[in-house]
Amino acid sequence: MLISPANVEEQSVVTNKKQEAGIQKQSGKAVYRRGSLRILVSCFLFLVSFRVASAAEPTYEEHIRPLLAKYCVRCHGADKEQASLRLDFAAGLTIGGDSGPALTAGKSAESRVLLAILGQGDVSKMPPEGEGPTAEEIQWLTAWIDAGAKSPADEPIPAPKTVKSDHWSFQPIARHIAPVIANGRQPLDSFVAAKLHASAMSMSQEATRETVLRRVTLDLIGLLPAPEEVAEFRADASPDAYERQVDRLLASPHYGERWGRDWLDAARYADSNGFTRDMPRTIWPYRDWVIDALNRNLPFDQFTIEQIAGDLLPNATLEQKVATGFHRNTLINEEGGTDPEQFRVEAVVDRVNTTGVVFLGLTVGCAQCHDHKYDPISQRDYYRLYAFFNSTLFNPGDPYAPKIDVPTPHQRLLGLPERKAAIRAEIAALEKELTDKAAEIVAEAEVWVQSLSEAEKDKLPFNVKNAVQLVPKDRSEQHKRDLDAHFRGLEIAKQKYPQLLKVAELKASEPQFANTMVTFEEPTPRETFIQLRGDFLRKGAKVAANVPSVLPGLTVPTETPGRLELAHWLVSPTNPLTPRVVVNRAWQKFFGRGIVETENDFGLQGAPPTHPELLDWLASRLIEIGWDIKGMHRLIVTSATYRQASELRAELVEHDPINKLLSRQARLRLDAELIRDVGLAAGGLITEELGGPSVTPPQPDGVFEFTQDKKPWTPAMGKDRYKRALYTQLLRSSLYPSLMVFDYPDPNSSCTRRNRSNTPLQALTLANDLAFVEFTRGMAARLLSEPLADDSQRMTKAFEICFTRSPNSQELNRLLAYLISQRDAYATQPDATTALQPLPAVTGIPPAEGAAWTMVCRVLLNLDEFITRE
């Protein structure tokens, strides 16, 4: 059917109305010109309609195929499939692309191909450049669609285009034979030595035994070697002395703490929800799972599977469910007036992007709104990955859900989980009785709010106080829940509603467990559509879960693949990216730079590997040893490459100034947490207990002055005050200051490599921050408590604690002179010694003596050498 004069007239009326509205909003002759042009075009289409009507009905072969070939196929053909749309065969119109079918037979007004040509609706004008179809050609297309879009029944449908890339990272991993080089300890050294030999260079000599021990101890457990361990290593002349030290460190429970911190960076772990309210969340059991998994050397493939899909494993254990907290580290917006679906979508997007960066080393997030500009990843690929996570359980009424209790093994042995379940059933029955009175309780809660004085409001818990300070219409759903829960626990409410009293009594008797946020699958899977331009409100073509087309397909065949199939694929030997990414990231930690410097981008815009054969050798080796991460770390740290000295030799300045060829070791400033940890260790204050809720060590006042909700932060006392920095509570909107100073990353997104800066504020923190002053007081107590003969012995002991070496004569003399000057200064200023006394106090030590040694320790902990790994 052709466009009738009546339709054209109707279109002209609509055009005129739009024209009149435009004239009212704008001014100038240009507006009138555009309106006049529209009228002329409408008239032209009207006249052409009679011409086409008089002709025979347009056919696909005679009219439509030439039209598509002339205007469309250059961007939507066999050689190029813009937006996954091919128009070089008739069925391509109905198959469609990322936006969905390009036509709807019999309905030209709803067909995207015609809307694109006309530049109407939410469809971009096509073709975007040059001349488009004539009015006559548009009428042919319109008539053909409205007549049913008939095409030859025998037209062949070409097979989907195979996505291929010759980029190095998408190729299968090759097992290279190591070059034959005489001075290597193991094959990996041969790859490095051969590259140096080709540039007429050689490795540096091995670092001193003390330096290597300090280096490997910091790298594997993030702490300083004890003086006793150093002395033992010095005295051990056996050929495998160093290897046995490495094995001791790999077996240490502190190994999981050191390497768990790096994984938590990638997992964007934090103890709060983010955005302006940034309310606390409980997810530290996931952090503890990571530490435990690394300590027991859970193979990396299983480590991955349990975090991506532990809840979907057959007979999933409690620990495997806790592991899925990996993808619950997304932000949660609790602001008033937000759209839950929008932030559910943002959480899914974050999971896709994080998975791409952490496991594939690709910037897949660039394909959220359009095909990736550089890598062979289409927008369709992106939403296929999105489909794996689209049905992750989300409850708009409770953004923290789902979460589970995490009872300790002892609590499980006592049957406390079963007891809690019975009590919960009783509580549920009582709360059901109160359902009909919910509105009444809310009204009475508001009466109570209005009766409060300002002084009474200030005494409320901070989240309840935030709710009562708002008028009812401005309270978010979370505000309402906080207020309702608080009011129901008050005596005034229990007196009116006896069920609340009984509920309170039952809750008081309920066993208490830690809980954590986990990932569950929704009972009914959601459909996934490509989001046009990344807008979740604009749905394009429907897609099914799958992996990027440029990579090998899923390894576990199933009609409806889910997160579990994705997890198995990520660590499949056929996937060339994950093994390379994993070993490269380990290499980066041990040498300061990865073999691929852009560790988060293995795509076409990333840096090529400096040692491609070595990278593949390590990746294939990781698979051969069963994804044994400790084994891979042992392989690296026992190599000659790792054990090199870090000094910059003169001949390297010209040929390898930034050490890309690994002609020496790297000299690296410690990460933020390790700076605190080595301070605690030097001070003899460190709490070595693993795991548990996040703690609140001392921090400067005023940290929360610029946040919406001021959080409680009572400095911990006792052992919690001196736990490793890994356990410090991390609030996204107000990170622990001394960690931020030393480049702690933004936990709102995945971090796979930390920056290292050098600022004056770092020196001020080391010198003046309360926590670091306590470390120096602890170290002073440690030195003054030991049976050492004189100041020289104490000073030598201090050097061994901090630097794993003895001071030279110049260093010793300068520090002894400084000690004497401080004794004299504090002898005449008794009031100034109070804050500088050893911690804990040492019996029989004069105040001036204690303060003087604290100042000496303050100097040592402020030296560059103390916070540097040679």
Summary of the structure (lengths in Angstrom):
residues: 870
radius of gyration: 34.0
end to end distance: 80.7
largest distance: 115.4
contacts: 2717
relative contact order: 0.10
helix: 53%
strand: 4%
